[in-house]
Amino acid sequence: MPNRHPRVVDEVSTWRGNRSHVIYTVAVFILLASLDNTALAMIPAMVKPVSSELGVSEVAIGFMTATVVLITALTAVVWGFQGDRSNRKVLLLVGTAVWSGGTALSATAGSYGTLFSYQLITAVGLGSIASVGFSMVSDLIRPGRRGLVMSFWGISQGLGTLGGGLLASQLGAGDFRQPLMAVAIAGLGCAVLYIPAFNPPRGFREPELEGTAIGDDHVIDRSQVPALMRKPTNRWLILQGFTAQFAYGSLIWATFLYQSKVEAAGYSEATATKVGGLFVAIFQVGALMSIVAGHIGDRLQERTPRGRALLSAAGILGAIPFFMVFFFVPLRGLDVTEGAGTGQLIPEVLRELATNPWAATAFVSAILAIALTSADSPNWFALISDVNLPEHRGTVYGLGNLTNGVGRAIGNGMTGPAAVGLSASMPPPWNWATGLALFQVFFLPTGYCYWKAAETSADDIADVRSTLRARAGG
């Protein structure tokens, strides 16, 4: 018989480990995931003011942001592995303190080199939220609801990116240091909220292990990593992230594309920075469809183990034509007040979306593209959990996040040079639109990888359930 876990059994009826405590913990994790993406998104949304103040090129800022993405991904593997064998709550508190401190230091930087070094500190801390946070959240969700709950995890990251871009474009148009310090303070505040969060045993919500301490009896060791890489579904899920992130990484420059469109319409850099940031922030509302996509993935998965992967493939491939429209539609007839503050510009931008057919076309195409790709995130998260044992999930997520980060860094880092290279034959913003469009071709192999994952996931899921049953039968 399996050993009962006194902490879990005795405290379920009280605060620690009960439904309210779990909900609180998931909410804090979602907030953490949002803030770490806010930190990542701020510098790309302030390319013009940062490059102007520090006296470097926009390409240099792009190289820095790409490096930060890559270091975040590299360190996520180490954080994830340690989280699968040690106290995850302590690791998350340390990681949050590191990235908050690095972001606060970034706000004091007076040179490109100093900012670069402080951003690398930030990147090291951000890696913990990605993999360790994912491992803990997956233990707090029942398998049949993973897609739905993971959609909130994914949306939080999208909202964090949106918030970072919006905060940076509005507060950072005149001084890039203000939004950096604001997010650093928010990160430290979130760390305080996390102190009373629940630290679940591994496999806490697995039906076979629920109410036992068996999950904590099993931790990862280095010898198990090669076997994780040989698992067919893991290979396809990790590979799809690499190709997908070429395209997703390039989309970090969408804010800059729309800022360039506004500037091309005759507005100053400061006004274009604010208006372009508002346009892209409003377009992100399509990401809310991730909730629906996660729920649909759960229902399809009940019918067939191929469900999540097939849904993700369809969403990725279906989004490509709408992204193309979003990139190339011009903002003709744009009418906003030059030099106005954010409070005045928000209703003016909303009015443009309702009355300007060019702006409306950009809005509709962006909503459709983002809504379709929203099927990817929650179902990828859920599949990683479905096909791996509890003590392996942080490590596999970290490996997936590494390939994601490499792909995103390449997409992020190469879009700028590609656009600059194209500027010899086409002026802004069309060089940026073309550069972004070129990277969408990488969604094609992403769809293929999901198709292959659909073929292998049934056997891998069955192996996990069988192993958990054997452990519970002890």
Secondary structure, 3 states (H helix, E strand, C coil): CCCECHHHHHHCCCCCCCHHHHHHHHHHHHHHHHHHHHHHHHHHHCHHHHHHHHCCCHHHHHHHHHHHHHHHHHHHHHHHHHHCCCCHHHHHHHHHHHHHHHHHHHCCCCCHHHHHHHHHHHHHHHHHHHHHHHHHHHHCCCHHHHHHHHHHHHHHHHHHHHHHHHHHHHHCCCCCHHHHHHHHHHHHHHHHHHCCCCCCCCCCCCCCCCCECHHHHCCCCHHHHHHHHHCHHHHHHHHHHHHHHHHHHHHHHHHHHHHHHHHHCCCCHHHHHHHHHHHHHHHHHHHHHHHHHHHHHHHHHHHCCCHHHHHHHHHHHHHHHHHHHHHHCCCCCCCCCCCCCHHHHHHHHHHHHHHCHHHHHHHHHHHHHHHHHCCHHHHHHHHHHHCCCHHHHHHHHHHHHHHHHHHHHHHHHHHHHHHHHHCCCCCCCHHHHHHHHHHHHHHHHHHHHHHHHHHHHHHHHHHHHHHHHHHHHC
